[in-house]
Amino acid sequence: MNVLVDGRKIAEGLKDELRRDLREFSKRPSLGVIVVTDALATRKFVERKCEFGKSIGVKVQLYELSPSASTMELVAAVRHAAGKHEGLVVQLPLPGAADVDAVRNAIPVTHDVDAISDGAIAEFEGATLPILPPVVGAIAEIVKQHNVVVSGAHAVVVGQGRLVGKPAAAWLRREGAVVYIFEKDADASSEFAQANIIVLGAGSPGLLTPSMIKEGVVIFDAGTSEAMGKLSGDADPTCAEKASLFTPVPGGIGPITVALIFINLLMLAKHKLARQ
């Protein structure tokens, strides 16, 4: 059976859970988002976060800086926002001149809903972080809802980025999969042909084609990029015809990752309250 994952429907279901969870807070947590680019894909994600927050009653405040902003200005914006909100997002990518490591590591682990700071990554890899990185959380939710067997699976991950590749590979290993990791320009054809699960995070439209995969493979496409003014994934959409489960772009993993940001916001806020 070929299943096309409806990420929007899953996200709507998670909204209901979030609204119930928010009742536990006497003061609702809020989210600060640092934005420094006008790229279409980035702006779309920012808009979705604002809309999602509004739909569940969580304030999302944007801190918009010029693409020419210095590392010092970006770090200062992160620190300022950390004093105002319970969760923070630094919307990647950052301008070429900015020190990405300095900016992401300015995010306190207690506020890092994307789990991109070194401290959060270390805790996640050590299985002590109270949240999952949003893309991993989205994959985990799909796995749960569609009864995907991960333990013992032959899994291929394309890309080694902080948002998709690295955390997805770490989570799959933790769940018992045998994981093979490739960069987008590497020849992974022999592994693709054997894979039970493929996670794509290269940002390279059309990277995966039907001739490269076997019948019944599960494909998690999180490789969002802009192609001719539209959002595209790494997998050719016709891969869905051979896959047992396929996440389209747009409308697959993306909407669920937005929901996971707010799930993480609430979990971090609860974790902080529990330690007070």
SEDREN-545974 format. One record per residue: y, x, z of N, C-alpha, C in turn. Coordinates in steps of 0.05 Angstrom, whole numbers, plus 5000, padded with zeros to 4 digits. Layout:
<pts>
YXZYXZYXZ ...
</pts>
This chain:
<pts>
497650175000500050005000502550185000 504450114983506950264981509050124998 510150265018512150155036514750295031 516850145024519550245021520950185047 521650385062522750345089525550225087 525950005101528649875102530049975127 531550195124532950315147535050135159 536249975142538349785152537149575171 534749485164533449285180532649405207 531549645206530749785231533249825249 535449915236537949965251538949715264 538649485250539549225262537949165287 535349215286533649175309534449345332 535249595326536149785347538749695359 540449565343542949465353542449265376 540549095373539948905394539149045420 537449255418536649405441539049545454 540849655438543249785448545049595463 545449355452547149155466545949085493 543349065495542049005521542549245540 542149485530542449725547545349755557 547249675541550049705548550749535572 549249335577549849165601549549305627 548049525626547549685651549949845659 551949875641554250055647556649885657 557749975679560249845688562549935671 562450185661564450295642562950385618 563450265595561950325571562550615561 560550765554561051035543562351015516 563851215508565151225482564451475467 565051475441564251705424566751815410 567052075411569152215396567952355372 569252335349568252455324570452635312 569752895309571553085297571053095267 573053045251572753025222574753215208 573753385189575453575176574953585146 573753385134573253395105573553115093 574153105067574352855053571952805034 569752965037567452935020566252655022 565452535000564452265000562252215019 560152385018557852345036558652345065 560352535072561252565100562852315108 564752235091566352005098564651745101 562651725085560851485087559551485114 558551715123557251725149559151665172 561651765170563651705190564251405191 564651285168565150995167562950835180 560450925174558150775186558150795216 558851035227558951065256560950885268 563350875255565450705266564650405265 563450325243562650045240560349975260 558450165263556250115281557250085310 559050275318560150265345561549995350 563149915331564649665334562749425337 560449435322558649215322557149175349 556949395364555549375390557549395414 560149435407562149435428562549705441 562149925425562650195435564950315420 566950425434569250545421568450805408 569350835382569051085368571851175360 572651405369575251515363575051755345 576451755323576451975304578652175311 577952425309579952645312579952795285 581952725268581952825241583753075239 582553295230583953545227584053625198 586053785191586253885164583954075157 583054075132580954265124581854555128 584454605131585454875136585554945166 584554755183584654805212583155055219 584155205238582855455247580555395266 578955595271576755565290577855495317 580055625325581255575351582255285353 583355175332584254895332581954705335 579754765321577354595322576054605349 575854835361574754865388576454715408 579054735405580954595423580554295420 580154195396579753905391577153815404 575053975402572453905415572853895445 574154085457574454085486576153855495 578253795480579953565487578353305486 576753265464575253025461573053005483 571953235491569853225512570953115539 573553145543574753035567575352745565 575152635541575852355537573452165533 571152285524568852125516566252235528 564252065528561652135539559852265518 560552235492559052355471560852465449 559952675435561652805414559952855389 561252825367560152895341562153085327 561253315318562853475300561653435272 563053285256561953205230561853445211 559453525204559053745186559053645157 559653815137560354105140563254145149 563754385159566454475166567554645143 570254675143571454845122570255125123 570355255100569055515097570055725116 572655715123573755925140573155885170 572155655177571655595205569055725214 568955815240566555925252564955695262 562955615247561355375253559955415280 558855645285557455695310559255665334 561755765332563655745355564255455360 564655295338565455015341563154845353 560754875342558454715352557754785380 558055045387557355125414559555065435 561854955425563854855443563154575453 561154445440560354185449558554215474 559354095496557554105520554853965514 552754085524550053965520550053675530 551553615551551753355562553053145544 554353245523555753065504554653085475 552753255471551853335444549853135433 550852915422549152695412547552775387 548552985373547153085349545253305356 545353415380543653635389543953875370 546453965365546854185346547854445360 548554425385549354675399546854835406 547255095410544955265417543655175443 545255085462544054985487542354745483 543254555467541754315462539254375446 539454545426537154625410535054755427 535854935445533955065462532554865480 534054675491532754475508530854295492 531654225467529854065450527354215444 527554465436525154625430523454665454 524654665478523154695502522254425514 522754215499521953935507523253855533 525653945539527053865563529553705558 530353675532532653525525532053225527 533753065539533052775543533352615518 534252735496534552585471533152735448 532852595425531852715401534152755382 534252975366536352985345536052735328 538352625318538352375305536352345282 536152545264534252515242531352505253 530752675272528152675285527652405298 529652305312529352045325528851825305 530151835281529751645260526951655249 525951905244523251935235521251835255 521751895281519951805302519851505303 522151375299522251075300520650965276 520951085253519450985229516451035234 515751265244512951325251511751115269 513251045290512350845309512050575296 514050485281513950215270511950185248 511250405234509350385211506750515217 506250595242503650705250502850945233 504751125228504151375213502651565231 500451675221498851875236500052155231 501152275252502352535250500452755259 498952705280497152915291495052985270 494953245265492953355245493953335217 496253225212497253195184498153465173 497853485147498853715132501753645124 503753765137506553685134508153915121 509853835102511554025089514453945094 516054135104518854095109520554275090 522354155075524054305057526854315068 527854565073530454605085530154695114 531954865123531854965150534454925164 535854705158538354645170538054545199 540254545213540254465242539854165245 540754005225540653715227537953595219 536553725200534153605189531753805192 531754015177529454185174528354305200 529954445214529054575239528054385260 529654175267528653995288526253835278 526153755253523853595243521353765244 521554025237519154195238518254225267 520154265285519354295314518054045325 519153815317517953565327515253515315 514853565290512253525277510153695290 510853945296508954125309508254015337 510253925351509853815378507953575377 508053425355506453185352503653255340 503153505335500453585327500053635297 502153625281501853675252501653975247 500454045224500554325214502854335195 504854495201507454485187507954735170 508854685145509654895127512554845120 514255055122517155035118517955195094 519655075077520555205052523555165049 524855365037527555325028527555175002 529755054994529754874970529055014944 529655284942529055424918526355564918 524755524939522055644940520055474925 517955604916515755464902513855354923 514055094928512354964948510354784934 509854814908508254624893505454594904 504154814912501454804922501254644948 503354674965503354534991504154244987 506054184969506653904962504253754954 502553884938500253744927498253664948 498253804971496353754992497553595015 500153565015501653455038500953165043 500553105069500352825078503152715085 504952905095507652825102509553035090 511752935078513753115068516453025080 517953225091520653175101522553335084 524453205072526353335054529153345066 530253585068532953615079534453835065 534053855038535354075023538054005011 538553735007540953664993540953744964 538653704951538353784923537053544908 538753384895537753144882535453194862 533353034862531153064844529353304849 529553414872527853644879524853584878 524153344887521353254888520853044867 518753084851518152894829515252794833 514552574821511852454825509552644818 509952814798507852994789507153204810 508853234831508453444851506953344876 506453084877505352974902502752824897 501252774918498752624916499252334924 497452174915497551884923497351854953 498951684964498751624993500451795011 501951985000503552155017505851995030 506652085054508951965068511352145063 513552035053515852185046518252095062 519352275079521852235094524052385080 525752245065527852375050530452365065 531252585076533752605091535652805078 535252845052536853045037539252925023 540952795038543252655026545252845013 546052784988548152934975549552754955 551752854944553252694925552652774897 551952584880551352644852552752434835 554752514819556252334801557452104817 558552164840559951964856558151784872 555551834872553651674887552051844906 551051714928549251854946546451864935 545252104936542552144926540952294946 538252254945536452404961535252634946 533452774960532053004947529752914930 528652674935526352574920527252394897 525952434874526352244852525351974862 526951764859526151494869523451404860 522551504836519951414827517651524843 518151714861516151814880515051594897 516651384901515851154917513351014907 512951044880510650904868507951034876 508051294884505551434893505351454923 507651434936507651464966506651224980 505351255003504551035019506950935035 508851115040511351045054513551225044 515851105038518051255025520651155037 522451345044525051275054527151315031 528351105021530251134999532951245009 534451354990537251434996539051304975 540951144984541551075012539750855022 540050795048538650565059536050625074 535250875076532850945090533351065117 533251325119533651465144536551445154 538451455135541251455142542151245163 541650985157542550785177541250815204 538750915205537350945230538551185246 539351395232540551625246543151545260 544651355247547151265259546451115285 544350945284543550815309542651015330 541351225322540351425341542651575355 544851605341547151735354548051565378 548051305375548851135397546751105419 544151115411542051125430542351385447 542851605433543251855447545651855465 547851725456550251705473549551565499 548151345498547351195522545451355539 543551495527541651645543542951875557 544852015543546252235556548052135579 549251905574550951785595549251705620 546951595615545151515637544151765652 543551975636542552225648544752345666 547152335657549352445672549852285698 549652025696549951855719547751905740 545351945730543051995747543352245763 544852445753545152695766547552705785 549152495784551552485802550852395830 
</pts>
